Amino acid sequence: MSATFGPGTAKSLIPHRYPILLVDRVLEVVAGHSISTVKAVTCNEPWYQDIPEGAQDGAYAYPTALLIESWCQSAALLAACTDQGSAGQGDVVLFGGMSKVAVHGQAYPGDVVRHEVRLVQQTAGATFFEGGASVGGEPVLTVGQAVTLVKPAHTLEAAAAR
Amino acid sequence: MPTAMKQEQLEEIREIVAEVLEVEPEEITETSNFANDHEADSLRAIEILARLEKKYKVEIPQSDLPKMENLTAVYEILAERAGWLD
């Protein structure tokens, strides 16, 4: 399967919503293998509203935590398109962890961030990803490993009740 | 199986476990408990399982996870799945 789709389809696959849905378009997805997505940065984003008057352009660097979140949402979309990594009836997909993450640069309003996520391995209810993000072909982020887990929702409800 | 080979495989596994748990290989003895002695959580355990599956090209069922609590147990599970046992 290879497809291009926008926010409407993305919202049917992952639970993220405004203002924290951070993937604008999926360029290509190959289930069980890889996904390419884009996130356009604009100065309309909520995170910029408190930047003081007179701040320099550099103050508008897109928050790195959100850049990583955006990449992870791309991974979640890939998992959702992949049988074993998607949430079935009564399942929840959890972020497990990530390691070997390196930030190489920043994105600014007007930039289009391109994410690449590859599915490395699936085992024991876990899905392993790797990849990175770039702006205009220049890397801004590399992710050595990210892990998501599929858990039955009732196990989480039990934990929350404790 | 010759003992030298077992020793070599044990060392390889020790390296993998140490890397996942972010400790020095010599800290991991054959019986030190991953969870109690090296602060491993369930995610780390799954990472160890995944690395071993990849390296030795075997499938380890999720039901083996709770048993993988120290180096000896991991070696035995792997030996069984990879057919290292005579």
gemmi code that builds the backbone of each chain (N, CA, C; Angstrom):
import gemmi

chains = {
    "A": [
        ("MET", (0.847, -1.196, 0.000), (0.000, 0.000, 0.000), (0.883, 1.246, 0.000)),
        ("SER", (0.629, 2.155, -0.911), (1.323, 3.434, -0.897), (0.273, 4.501, -1.148)),
        ("ALA", (0.264, 5.541, -0.319), (-0.821, 6.507, -0.438), (-0.392, 7.875, 0.027)),
        ("THR", (-1.025, 8.907, -0.533), (-0.853, 10.266, -0.051), (-2.161, 10.667, 0.595)),
        ("PHE", (-2.106, 11.203, 1.808), (-3.349, 11.665, 2.413), (-3.115, 12.816, 3.388)),
        ("GLY", (-4.202, 13.489, 3.729), (-4.138, 14.681, 4.574), (-4.695, 14.442, 5.960)),
        ("PRO", (-4.990, 15.558, 6.666), (-5.392, 15.479, 8.071), (-6.661, 14.655, 8.299)),
        ("GLY", (-7.582, 14.693, 7.351), (-8.840, 13.955, 7.536), (-8.581, 12.481, 7.752)),
        ("THR", (-7.742, 11.926, 6.882), (-7.422, 10.495, 7.000), (-6.533, 10.246, 8.214)),
        ("ALA", (-5.593, 11.159, 8.444), (-4.686, 11.000, 9.592), (-5.490, 10.910, 10.896)),
        ("LYS", (-6.542, 11.749, 10.990), (-7.346, 11.769, 12.221), (-8.154, 10.488, 12.405)),
        ("SER", (-8.360, 9.765, 11.311), (-9.072, 8.490, 11.458), (-8.113, 7.390, 11.934)),
        ("LEU", (-6.814, 7.685, 11.914), (-5.821, 6.671, 12.267), (-5.183, 6.889, 13.641)),
        ("ILE", (-5.015, 8.163, 14.044), (-4.413, 8.442, 15.347), (-5.306, 9.411, 16.135)),
        ("PRO", (-5.211, 9.408, 17.459), (-6.145, 10.199, 18.270), (-5.781, 11.682, 18.411)),
        ("HIS", (-4.666, 12.135, 17.866), (-4.209, 13.516, 18.055), (-5.130, 14.505, 17.351)),
        ("ARG", (-5.374, 15.648, 18.011), (-6.265, 16.683, 17.476), (-5.653, 18.059, 17.708)),
        ("TYR", (-6.237, 19.086, 17.075), (-5.780, 20.464, 17.276), (-5.673, 20.764, 18.763)),
        ("PRO", (-4.646, 21.429, 19.241), (-3.503, 21.992, 18.501), (-2.281, 21.056, 18.463)),
        ("ILE", (-2.506, 19.789, 18.744), (-1.343, 18.905, 18.869), (-1.310, 17.829, 17.772)),
        ("LEU", (-2.116, 18.004, 16.728), (-1.938, 17.136, 15.554), (-0.840, 17.779, 14.702)),
        ("LEU", (0.330, 17.176, 14.680), (1.513, 17.831, 14.115), (2.009, 17.173, 12.823)),
        ("VAL", (1.108, 16.512, 12.110), (1.445, 15.992, 10.780), (0.431, 16.588, 9.814)),
        ("ASP", (0.907, 17.291, 8.775), (-0.011, 17.935, 7.833), (-0.378, 17.031, 6.664)),
        ("ARG", (0.587, 16.232, 6.254), (0.321, 15.393, 5.085), (1.210, 14.160, 5.113)),
        ("VAL", (0.658, 13.053, 4.646), (1.453, 11.845, 4.445), (1.752, 11.757, 2.957)),
        ("LEU", (3.036, 11.742, 2.613), (3.425, 11.697, 1.195), (3.367, 10.280, 0.660)),
        ("GLU", (3.819, 9.373, 1.508), (3.876, 7.983, 1.071), (3.937, 7.085, 2.298)),
        ("VAL", (3.162, 6.020, 2.276), (3.279, 5.036, 3.345), (3.274, 3.646, 2.735)),
        ("VAL", (4.235, 2.846, 3.183), (4.271, 1.440, 2.792), (4.089, 0.653, 4.090)),
        ("ALA", (2.898, 0.072, 4.239), (2.544, -0.613, 5.489), (3.629, -1.611, 5.879)),
        ("GLY", (3.986, -1.568, 7.162), (4.978, -2.514, 7.663), (6.401, -2.151, 7.301)),
        ("HIS", (6.587, -1.037, 6.596), (7.923, -0.716, 6.106), (8.368, 0.715, 6.410)),
        ("SER", (7.664, 1.714, 5.833), (8.143, 3.088, 5.992), (7.040, 4.108, 5.711)),
        ("ILE", (7.299, 5.353, 6.152), (6.364, 6.446, 5.900), (7.163, 7.730, 5.703)),
        ("SER", (6.685, 8.594, 4.800), (7.239, 9.935, 4.632), (6.107, 10.923, 4.868)),
        ("THR", (6.358, 11.913, 5.726), (5.308, 12.877, 6.041), (5.876, 14.291, 6.006)),
        ("VAL", (4.976, 15.285, 5.981), (5.431, 16.663, 6.112), (4.665, 17.394, 7.206)),
        ("LYS", (5.389, 18.333, 7.811), (4.818, 19.226, 8.817), (5.262, 20.635, 8.429)),
        ("ALA", (4.309, 21.490, 8.080), (4.638, 22.869, 7.715), (4.607, 23.736, 8.970)),
        ("VAL", (5.647, 24.521, 9.148), (5.722, 25.414, 10.307), (5.254, 26.807, 9.879)),
        ("THR", (4.369, 27.419, 10.652), (3.943, 28.793, 10.358), (3.985, 29.618, 11.638)),
        ("CYS", (3.992, 30.951, 11.484), (4.024, 31.787, 12.704), (2.647, 31.871, 13.365)),
        ("ASN", (1.647, 31.184, 12.781), (0.325, 31.135, 13.412), (0.230, 30.106, 14.532)),
        ("GLU", (1.286, 29.330, 14.740), (1.170, 28.244, 15.705), (1.027, 28.796, 17.123)),
        ("PRO", (0.239, 28.092, 17.945), (-0.032, 28.581, 19.300), (1.229, 28.834, 20.118)),
        ("TRP", (2.292, 28.043, 19.856), (3.517, 28.149, 20.674), (4.219, 29.493, 20.496)),
        ("TYR", (3.844, 30.243, 19.455), (4.529, 31.505, 19.195), (3.810, 32.709, 19.800)),
        ("GLN", (2.625, 32.487, 20.375), (1.830, 33.651, 20.766), (2.432, 34.443, 21.930)),
        ("ASP", (3.267, 33.791, 22.739), (3.804, 34.500, 23.905), (5.214, 35.046, 23.671)),
        ("ILE", (5.695, 34.954, 22.440), (7.032, 35.485, 22.168), (6.959, 37.019, 22.226)),
        ("PRO", (7.818, 37.610, 23.054), (7.691, 39.057, 23.306), (7.927, 39.902, 22.052)),
        ("GLU", (7.315, 41.061, 22.057), (7.508, 42.058, 20.999), (8.999, 42.399, 20.932)),
        ("GLY", (9.527, 42.511, 19.722), (10.937, 42.894, 19.592), (11.893, 41.714, 19.594)),
        ("ALA", (11.363, 40.481, 19.781), (12.247, 39.308, 19.754), (12.796, 39.115, 18.337)),
        ("GLN", (14.007, 38.617, 18.255), (14.645, 38.388, 16.958), (14.056, 37.145, 16.277)),
        ("ASP", (14.362, 37.009, 14.981), (13.870, 35.860, 14.212), (14.232, 34.527, 14.871)),
        ("GLY", (15.433, 34.492, 15.450), (15.922, 33.250, 16.074), (15.018, 32.743, 17.184)),
        ("ALA", (14.234, 33.641, 17.777), (13.345, 33.250, 18.871), (12.198, 32.374, 18.373)),
        ("TYR", (12.032, 32.318, 17.045), (10.909, 31.580, 16.471), (11.281, 30.160, 16.035)),
        ("ALA", (12.399, 29.659, 16.559), (12.759, 28.263, 16.271), (11.621, 27.369, 16.761)),
        ("TYR", (11.222, 26.428, 15.927), (10.135, 25.521, 16.314), (10.603, 24.668, 17.492)),
        ("PRO", (9.784, 24.566, 18.557), (10.250, 23.832, 19.750), (10.687, 22.401, 19.406)),
        ("THR", (11.893, 22.044, 19.850), (12.450, 20.726, 19.524), (11.570, 19.582, 20.031)),
        ("ALA", (10.982, 19.771, 21.204), (10.113, 18.718, 21.755), (8.949, 18.436, 20.798)),
        ("LEU", (8.435, 19.505, 20.157), (7.310, 19.332, 19.239), (7.764, 18.733, 17.905)),
        ("LEU", (9.008, 19.035, 17.541), (9.575, 18.426, 16.333), (9.640, 16.910, 16.530)),
        ("ILE", (10.092, 16.500, 17.715), (10.171, 15.075, 18.037), (8.767, 14.476, 18.105)),
        ("GLU", (7.828, 15.203, 18.709), (6.433, 14.750, 18.774), (5.876, 14.535, 17.365)),
        ("SER", (6.184, 15.463, 16.481), (5.714, 15.384, 15.099), (6.263, 14.126, 14.418)),
        ("TRP", (7.542, 13.841, 14.666), (8.153, 12.629, 14.113), (7.467, 11.382, 14.680)),
        ("CYS", (7.221, 11.405, 15.988), (6.578, 10.258, 16.637), (5.165, 10.029, 16.114)),
        ("GLN", (4.449, 11.122, 15.815), (3.110, 10.968, 15.250), (3.186, 10.313, 13.870)),
        ("SER", (4.241, 10.617, 13.138), (4.446, 9.962, 11.851), (4.657, 8.464, 12.053)),
        ("ALA", (5.426, 8.114, 13.090), (5.639, 6.703, 13.422), (4.317, 6.041, 13.811)),
        ("ALA", (3.500, 6.780, 14.575), (2.195, 6.249, 14.994), (1.300, 6.006, 13.783)),
        ("LEU", (1.379, 6.888, 12.787), (0.601, 6.706, 11.554), (1.062, 5.459, 10.805)),
        ("LEU", (2.382, 5.255, 10.767), (2.909, 4.052, 10.122), (2.432, 2.803, 10.864)),
        ("ALA", (2.494, 2.855, 12.197), (2.033, 1.715, 12.994), (0.550, 1.442, 12.741)),
        ("ALA", (-0.225, 2.533, 12.621), (-1.666, 2.389, 12.413), (-1.984, 1.740, 11.063)),
        ("CYS", (-1.065, 1.916, 10.108), (-1.250, 1.317, 8.780), (-0.673, -0.095, 8.726)),
        ("THR", (-0.106, -0.552, 9.846), (0.580, -1.838, 9.888), (-0.163, -2.753, 10.847)),
        ("ASP", (-0.534, -3.913, 10.361), (-1.397, -4.813, 11.140), (-1.016, -4.961, 12.603)),
        ("GLN", (0.199, -5.472, 12.819), (0.589, -5.875, 14.160), (0.785, -4.686, 15.104)),
        ("GLY", (1.050, -3.485, 14.531), (1.357, -2.342, 15.383), (0.174, -1.423, 15.612)),
        ("SER", (-0.978, -1.775, 15.029), (-2.130, -0.889, 15.139), (-3.009, -1.304, 16.319)),
        ("ALA", (-3.835, -0.369, 16.752), (-4.709, -0.632, 17.886), (-5.972, -1.319, 17.397)),
        ("GLY", (-6.167, -2.537, 17.815), (-7.410, -3.225, 17.504), (-8.501, -2.758, 18.451)),
        ("GLN", (-9.654, -3.395, 18.366), (-10.758, -3.079, 19.274), (-10.285, -3.292, 20.716)),
        ("GLY", (-10.384, -2.263, 21.540), (-10.013, -2.415, 22.951), (-8.519, -2.311, 23.220)),
        ("ASP", (-7.739, -1.935, 22.187), (-6.294, -1.776, 22.383), (-5.911, -0.303, 22.397)),
        ("VAL", (-4.792, -0.002, 23.055), (-4.249, 1.344, 23.052), (-2.786, 1.253, 22.622)),
        ("VAL", (-2.358, 2.172, 21.751), (-0.948, 2.216, 21.371), (-0.232, 3.205, 22.291)),
        ("LEU", (0.824, 2.743, 22.929), (1.571, 3.591, 23.853), (2.950, 3.910, 23.297)),
        ("PHE", (3.424, 5.100, 23.620), (4.816, 5.442, 23.337), (5.669, 4.740, 24.386)),
        ("GLY", (6.632, 3.949, 23.950), (7.468, 3.221, 24.901), (8.691, 4.029, 25.291)),
        ("GLY", (9.472, 4.429, 24.304), (10.671, 5.196, 24.591), (11.440, 5.442, 23.314)),
        ("MET", (12.448, 6.291, 23.416), (13.324, 6.491, 22.267), (14.752, 6.704, 22.736)),
        ("SER", (15.706, 6.323, 21.895), (17.110, 6.470, 22.260), (17.913, 6.847, 21.018)),
        ("LYS", (19.129, 7.283, 21.266), (20.021, 7.735, 20.189), (19.341, 8.805, 19.326)),
        ("VAL", (18.791, 9.805, 20.027), (18.141, 10.926, 19.341), (19.144, 12.071, 19.250)),
        ("ALA", (19.334, 12.609, 18.060), (20.253, 13.735, 17.891), (19.549, 14.867, 17.156)),
        ("VAL", (19.731, 16.092, 17.679), (19.141, 17.275, 17.057), (20.258, 18.008, 16.328)),
        ("HIS", (20.063, 18.234, 15.040), (21.128, 18.835, 14.229), (20.833, 20.284, 13.845)),
        ("GLY", (19.574, 20.682, 13.996), (19.223, 22.031, 13.572), (17.809, 22.380, 13.987)),
        ("GLN", (17.359, 23.536, 13.525), (16.044, 24.031, 13.921), (15.181, 24.249, 12.684)),
        ("ALA", (13.872, 24.266, 12.914), (12.944, 24.654, 11.849), (12.330, 25.994, 12.244)),
        ("TYR", (12.013, 26.820, 11.252), (11.476, 28.159, 11.498), (10.205, 28.344, 10.682)),
        ("PRO", (9.378, 29.348, 11.061), (8.174, 29.608, 10.267), (8.517, 29.734, 8.785)),
        ("GLY", (7.736, 29.064, 7.958), (8.014, 29.044, 6.526), (8.696, 27.759, 6.086)),
        ("ASP", (9.246, 27.028, 7.054), (9.905, 25.763, 6.714), (8.888, 24.629, 6.582)),
        ("VAL", (9.216, 23.691, 5.720), (8.449, 22.453, 5.642), (9.375, 21.339, 6.124)),
        ("VAL", (8.981, 20.729, 7.235), (9.787, 19.647, 7.798), (9.343, 18.336, 7.151)),
        ("ARG", (10.303, 17.566, 6.704), (9.975, 16.267, 6.128), (10.471, 15.161, 7.058)),
        ("HIS", (9.547, 14.304, 7.441), (9.898, 13.184, 8.326), (10.005, 11.890, 7.543)),
        ("GLU", (10.999, 11.095, 7.914), (11.124, 9.747, 7.360), (11.160, 8.773, 8.538)),
        ("VAL", (10.271, 7.794, 8.524), (10.250, 6.783, 9.578), (10.295, 5.402, 8.936)),
        ("ARG", (11.189, 4.568, 9.425), (11.257, 3.189, 8.945), (10.897, 2.233, 10.083)),
        ("LEU", (10.134, 1.221, 9.773), (9.802, 0.194, 10.752), (10.925, -0.837, 10.723)),
        ("VAL", (11.564, -1.043, 11.864), (12.746, -1.897, 11.916), (12.384, -3.331, 12.290)),
        ("GLN", (11.506, -3.460, 13.278), (11.258, -4.782, 13.848), (9.958, -4.769, 14.639)),
        ("GLN", (9.283, -5.902, 14.664), (8.098, -6.049, 15.513), (8.220, -7.346, 16.287)),
        ("THR", (8.097, -7.248, 17.608), (8.151, -8.453, 18.417), (7.530, -8.189, 19.785)),
        ("ALA", (6.974, -9.219, 20.391), (6.465, -9.160, 21.760), (5.573, -7.943, 22.013)),
        ("GLY", (4.741, -7.617, 21.043), (3.815, -6.497, 21.215), (4.457, -5.138, 21.043)),
        ("ALA", (5.747, -5.111, 20.696), (6.457, -3.838, 20.515), (6.797, -3.629, 19.045)),
        ("THR", (6.816, -2.351, 18.637), (7.245, -2.005, 17.280), (8.418, -1.036, 17.391)),
        ("PHE", (9.492, -1.327, 16.658), (10.711, -0.525, 16.702), (10.849, 0.287, 15.420)),
        ("PHE", (11.151, 1.569, 15.584), (11.283, 2.470, 14.438), (12.639, 3.174, 14.461)),
        ("GLU", (13.030, 3.707, 13.307), (14.186, 4.605, 13.229), (13.921, 5.599, 12.110)),
        ("GLY", (14.736, 6.660, 12.044), (14.551, 7.606, 10.948), (15.049, 8.988, 11.318)),
        ("GLY", (14.387, 10.005, 10.753), (14.831, 11.360, 11.023), (13.956, 12.388, 10.342)),
        ("ALA", (14.366, 13.645, 10.482), (13.619, 14.746, 9.881), (14.600, 15.693, 9.214)),
        ("SER", (14.131, 16.345, 8.147), (14.998, 17.289, 7.445), (14.199, 18.509, 6.995)),
        ("VAL", (14.917, 19.602, 6.774), (14.322, 20.820, 6.217), (15.147, 21.182, 4.992)),
        ("GLY", (14.507, 21.201, 3.839), (15.231, 21.510, 2.600), (16.406, 20.584, 2.363)),
        ("GLY", (16.250, 19.330, 2.750), (17.300, 18.342, 2.524), (18.375, 18.316, 3.608)),
        ("GLU", (18.343, 19.296, 4.531), (19.326, 19.327, 5.620), (18.738, 18.645, 6.852)),
        ("PRO", (19.447, 17.658, 7.409), (18.895, 16.961, 8.580), (18.756, 17.881, 9.796)),
        ("VAL", (17.609, 17.799, 10.479), (17.438, 18.540, 11.729), (17.302, 17.578, 12.909)),
        ("LEU", (17.021, 16.306, 12.605), (16.778, 15.328, 13.669), (17.131, 13.940, 13.153)),
        ("THR", (17.817, 13.127, 13.990), (17.913, 11.698, 13.692), (17.460, 10.918, 14.922)),
        ("VAL", (16.746, 9.842, 14.677), (16.239, 8.993, 15.755), (16.798, 7.593, 15.529)),
        ("GLY", (17.641, 7.150, 16.462), (18.244, 5.824, 16.342), (17.245, 4.720, 16.618)),
        ("GLN", (16.391, 4.963, 17.614), (15.382, 3.955, 17.940), (14.210, 4.583, 18.679)),
        ("ALA", (13.011, 4.212, 18.264), (11.800, 4.574, 18.998), (10.956, 3.312, 19.102)),
        ("VAL", (10.264, 3.178, 20.217), (9.470, 1.965, 20.461), (8.036, 2.335, 20.819)),
        ("THR", (7.086, 1.672, 20.176), (5.693, 1.790, 20.605), (5.207, 0.408, 21.040)),
        ("LEU", (4.219, 0.407, 21.918), (3.680, -0.847, 22.441), (2.164, -0.832, 22.300)),
        ("VAL", (1.617, -1.979, 21.967), (0.163, -2.107, 21.945), (-0.252, -2.837, 23.214)),
        ("LYS", (-1.131, -2.192, 23.996), (-1.595, -2.807, 25.238), (-3.118, -2.844, 25.247)),
        ("PRO", (-3.702, -3.874, 25.846), (-5.158, -3.879, 25.996), (-5.574, -2.728, 26.922)),
        ("ALA", (-6.582, -1.974, 26.525), (-7.005, -0.795, 27.282), (-7.342, -1.143, 28.733)),
        ("HIS", (-7.914, -2.323, 28.963), (-8.358, -2.649, 30.333), (-7.189, -2.744, 31.309)),
        ("THR", (-5.986, -3.079, 30.797), (-4.836, -3.146, 31.704), (-4.447, -1.745, 32.173)),
        ("LEU", (-4.680, -0.755, 31.317), (-4.363, 0.628, 31.686), (-5.394, 1.175, 32.653)),
        ("GLU", (-6.650, 0.803, 32.416), (-7.712, 1.256, 33.323), (-7.454, 0.719, 34.723)),
        ("ALA", (-6.985, -0.522, 34.794), (-6.688, -1.125, 36.095), (-5.567, -0.360, 36.785)),
        ("ALA", (-4.560, 0.034, 36.001), (-3.425, 0.772, 36.558), (-3.864, 2.159, 37.029)),
        ("ALA", (-4.756, 2.789, 36.254), (-5.212, 4.142, 36.589), (-6.044, 4.137, 37.872)),
        ("ALA", (-6.715, 3.029, 38.121), (-7.603, 2.950, 39.284), (-6.829, 2.780, 40.585)),
        ("ARG", (-5.555, 2.364, 40.476), (-4.762, 2.123, 41.693), (-4.370, 3.420, 42.377)),
    ],
    "B": [
        ("MET", (27.714, -29.260, 23.121), (28.382, -28.062, 22.598), (29.673, -27.819, 23.378)),
        ("PRO", (30.767, -27.481, 22.675), (32.022, -27.194, 23.399), (31.848, -25.986, 24.319)),
        ("THR", (32.517, -26.039, 25.459), (32.375, -24.981, 26.453), (32.851, -23.631, 25.927)),
        ("ALA", (33.914, -23.663, 25.111), (34.462, -22.411, 24.577), (33.403, -21.647, 23.785)),
        ("MET", (32.602, -22.389, 23.036), (31.568, -21.760, 22.229), (30.488, -21.152, 23.119)),
        ("LYS", (30.109, -21.905, 24.143), (29.095, -21.396, 25.064), (29.586, -20.101, 25.714)),
        ("GLN", (30.865, -20.100, 26.098), (31.442, -18.919, 26.738), (31.383, -17.713, 25.801)),
        ("GLU", (31.693, -17.978, 24.536), (31.686, -16.916, 23.534), (30.270, -16.350, 23.361)),
        ("GLN", (29.311, -17.253, 23.315), (27.922, -16.810, 23.143), (27.440, -16.046, 24.371)),
        ("LEU", (27.841, -16.525, 25.540), (27.484, -15.824, 26.775), (28.028, -14.397, 26.757)),
        ("GLU", (29.264, -14.260, 26.289), (29.880, -12.927, 26.234), (29.135, -12.007, 25.263)),
        ("GLU", (28.753, -12.578, 24.124), (27.987, -11.810, 23.129), (26.674, -11.322, 23.728)),
        ("ILE", (25.987, -12.228, 24.416), (24.695, -11.883, 25.021), (24.903, -10.828, 26.112)),
        ("ARG", (25.972, -11.013, 26.878), (26.281, -10.051, 27.952), (26.462, -8.643, 27.367)),
        ("GLU", (27.171, -8.560, 26.251), (27.389, -7.271, 25.572), (26.063, -6.625, 25.183)),
        ("ILE", (25.186, -7.434, 24.597), (23.888, -6.928, 24.137), (23.063, -6.426, 25.322)),
        ("VAL", (22.995, -7.248, 26.363), (22.221, -6.879, 27.550), (22.781, -5.603, 28.179)),
        ("ALA", (24.119, -5.530, 28.265), (24.752, -4.362, 28.875), (24.433, -3.093, 28.091)),
        ("GLU", (24.446, -3.218, 26.771), (24.170, -2.055, 25.935), (22.739, -1.558, 26.146)),
        ("VAL", (21.796, -2.496, 26.196), (20.396, -2.111, 26.393), (20.183, -1.503, 27.786)),
        ("LEU", (20.814, -2.111, 28.798), (20.606, -1.647, 30.176), (21.528, -0.476, 30.538)),
        ("GLU", (22.384, -0.091, 29.586), (23.293, 1.044, 29.780), (24.190, 0.869, 31.005)),
        ("VAL", (24.791, -0.333, 31.101), (25.778, -0.583, 32.158), (26.999, -1.230, 31.495)),
        ("GLU", (28.090, -1.334, 32.268), (29.292, -2.005, 31.754), (29.045, -3.511, 31.744)),
        ("PRO", (29.531, -4.217, 30.714), (29.286, -5.661, 30.621), (29.710, -6.428, 31.876)),
        ("GLU", (30.834, -5.991, 32.491), (31.310, -6.738, 33.669), (30.373, -6.615, 34.879)),
        ("GLU", (29.476, -5.624, 34.835), (28.513, -5.494, 35.938), (27.442, -6.587, 35.888)),
        ("ILE", (27.281, -7.159, 34.691), (26.244, -8.177, 34.542), (26.838, -9.558, 34.764)),
        ("THR", (26.537, -10.147, 35.928), (27.026, -11.488, 36.216), (26.005, -12.490, 35.683)),
        ("GLU", (26.336, -13.760, 35.821), (25.429, -14.767, 35.261), (24.122, -14.851, 36.027)),
        ("THR", (24.116, -14.339, 37.243), (22.890, -14.443, 38.039), (22.354, -13.086, 38.516)),
        ("SER", (23.027, -11.969, 38.166), (22.484, -10.673, 38.607), (21.141, -10.437, 37.914)),
        ("ASN", (20.187, -9.960, 38.719), (18.812, -9.829, 38.241), (18.629, -8.507, 37.497)),
        ("PHE", (18.163, -8.600, 36.234), (18.049, -7.396, 35.395), (17.197, -6.323, 36.075)),
        ("ALA", (16.083, -6.723, 36.637), (15.152, -5.754, 37.223), (15.670, -5.218, 38.557)),
        ("ASN", (16.054, -6.123, 39.449), (16.427, -5.697, 40.802), (17.840, -5.109, 40.882)),
        ("ASP", (18.767, -5.674, 40.113), (20.160, -5.230, 40.209), (20.537, -4.181, 39.171)),
        ("HIS", (19.808, -4.154, 38.039), (20.194, -3.237, 36.958), (19.057, -2.306, 36.534)),
        ("GLU", (18.007, -2.242, 37.353), (16.890, -1.302, 37.144), (16.227, -1.435, 35.776)),
        ("ALA", (16.146, -2.659, 35.282), (15.472, -2.874, 34.000), (13.957, -2.849, 34.199)),
        ("ASP", (13.258, -2.250, 33.242), (11.797, -2.309, 33.279), (11.327, -3.198, 32.133)),
        ("SER", (10.008, -3.303, 31.964), (9.465, -4.233, 30.965), (9.869, -3.844, 29.545)),
        ("LEU", (10.020, -2.528, 29.316), (10.404, -2.071, 27.976), (11.836, -2.522, 27.649)),
        ("ARG", (12.725, -2.406, 28.634), (14.112, -2.853, 28.445), (14.145, -4.355, 28.156)),
        ("ALA", (13.306, -5.086, 28.860), (13.251, -6.534, 28.646), (12.854, -6.842, 27.204)),
        ("ILE", (11.881, -6.105, 26.697), (11.438, -6.306, 25.316), (12.562, -5.926, 24.349)),
        ("GLU", (13.306, -4.861, 24.690), (14.436, -4.448, 23.838), (15.495, -5.541, 23.766)),
        ("ILE", (15.765, -6.176, 24.913), (16.740, -7.269, 24.940), (16.251, -8.404, 24.041)),
        ("LEU", (14.985, -8.757, 24.214), (14.393, -9.831, 23.405), (14.502, -9.504, 21.910)),
        ("ALA", (14.195, -8.266, 21.561), (14.218, -7.855, 20.149), (15.634, -7.936, 19.572)),
        ("ARG", (16.620, -7.463, 20.365), (18.008, -7.496, 19.892), (18.482, -8.934, 19.663)),
        ("LEU", (18.110, -9.819, 20.586), (18.541, -11.214, 20.475), (17.881, -11.885, 19.273)),
        ("GLU", (16.590, -11.592, 19.068), (15.883, -12.158, 17.906), (16.583, -11.755, 16.622)),
        ("LYS", (16.968, -10.475, 16.566), (17.578, -9.936, 15.363), (18.956, -10.557, 15.126)),
        ("LYS", (19.758, -10.610, 16.200), (21.132, -11.088, 16.058), (21.182, -12.574, 15.728)),
        ("TYR", (20.375, -13.366, 16.432), (20.465, -14.821, 16.269), (19.396, -15.381, 15.328)),
        ("LYS", (18.613, -14.453, 14.753), (17.583, -14.838, 13.777), (16.680, -15.967, 14.301)),
        ("VAL", (16.208, -15.755, 15.523), (15.276, -16.717, 16.123), (14.026, -15.957, 16.538)),
        ("GLU", (12.966, -16.696, 16.803), (11.760, -16.086, 17.370), (11.636, -16.520, 18.809)),
        ("ILE", (11.528, -15.518, 19.683), (11.338, -15.809, 21.097), (9.913, -15.380, 21.458)),
        ("PRO", (9.074, -16.306, 21.885), (7.685, -15.928, 22.178), (7.600, -14.986, 23.386)),
        ("GLN", (6.590, -14.131, 23.357), (6.399, -13.145, 24.419), (6.270, -13.820, 25.789)),
        ("SER", (5.791, -15.065, 25.775), (5.596, -15.787, 27.043), (6.928, -16.104, 27.736)),
        ("ASP", (8.045, -16.013, 26.983), (9.365, -16.237, 27.590), (9.888, -15.003, 28.330)),
        ("LEU", (9.264, -13.836, 28.066), (9.760, -12.572, 28.649), (9.931, -12.622, 30.167)),
        ("PRO", (8.907, -13.061, 30.915), (9.050, -13.041, 32.381), (10.212, -13.896, 32.874)),
        ("LYS", (10.591, -14.916, 32.074), (11.671, -15.809, 32.499), (13.047, -15.192, 32.252)),
        ("MET", (13.104, -14.176, 31.390), (14.402, -13.598, 31.023), (14.881, -12.608, 32.078)),
        ("GLU", (15.200, -13.139, 33.268), (15.509, -12.229, 34.377), (17.000, -12.089, 34.657)),
        ("ASN", (17.794, -13.018, 34.141), (19.246, -12.882, 34.264), (19.938, -13.530, 33.076)),
        ("LEU", (21.263, -13.394, 33.024), (22.032, -13.843, 31.860), (21.883, -15.347, 31.618)),
        ("THR", (21.925, -16.116, 32.704), (21.810, -17.569, 32.577), (20.479, -17.958, 31.953)),
        ("ALA", (19.408, -17.341, 32.451), (18.068, -17.656, 31.936), (17.945, -17.266, 30.465)),
        ("VAL", (18.508, -16.113, 30.109), (18.451, -15.659, 28.715), (19.207, -16.633, 27.823)),
        ("TYR", (20.397, -17.073, 28.291), (21.179, -18.022, 27.499), (20.391, -19.305, 27.263)),
        ("GLU", (19.750, -19.792, 28.304), (19.020, -21.064, 28.196), (17.842, -20.950, 27.231)),
        ("ILE", (17.114, -19.841, 27.322), (15.981, -19.628, 26.413), (16.470, -19.548, 24.971)),
        ("LEU", (17.553, -18.807, 24.788), (18.105, -18.625, 23.447), (18.644, -19.953, 22.894)),
        ("ALA", (19.338, -20.702, 23.746), (19.908, -21.990, 23.330), (18.792, -22.916, 22.852)),
        ("GLU", (17.690, -22.863, 23.573), (16.551, -23.711, 23.216), (15.957, -23.276, 21.876)),
        ("ARG", (15.756, -21.966, 21.715), (15.116, -21.448, 20.486), (16.035, -21.555, 19.271)),
        ("ALA", (17.347, -21.440, 19.512), (18.284, -21.444, 18.387), (18.829, -22.841, 18.106)),
        ("GLY", (18.414, -23.794, 18.931), (18.857, -25.173, 18.721), (20.334, -25.373, 19.009)),
        ("TRP", (20.849, -24.665, 20.050), (22.254, -24.840, 20.413), (22.450, -26.073, 21.290)),
        ("LEU", (21.334, -26.637, 21.722), (21.439, -27.772, 22.643), (21.568, -29.058, 21.845)),
        ("ASP", (22.411, -29.921, 22.325), (22.559, -31.215, 21.635), (21.400, -32.131, 21.995)),
    ],
}
model = gemmi.Model(1)
for chain_id, residues in chains.items():
    chain = gemmi.Chain(chain_id)
    for i, (resn, *xyz) in enumerate(residues, 1):
        res = gemmi.Residue()
        res.name, res.seqid = resn, gemmi.SeqId(i, " ")
        for name, pos in zip(("N", "CA", "C"), xyz):
            atom = gemmi.Atom()
            atom.name, atom.element = name, gemmi.Element(name[0])
            atom.pos, atom.b_iso = gemmi.Position(*pos), 0.0
            res.add_atom(atom)
        chain.add_residue(res)
    model.add_chain(chain)
structure = gemmi.Structure()
structure.add_model(model)
structure.setup_entities()
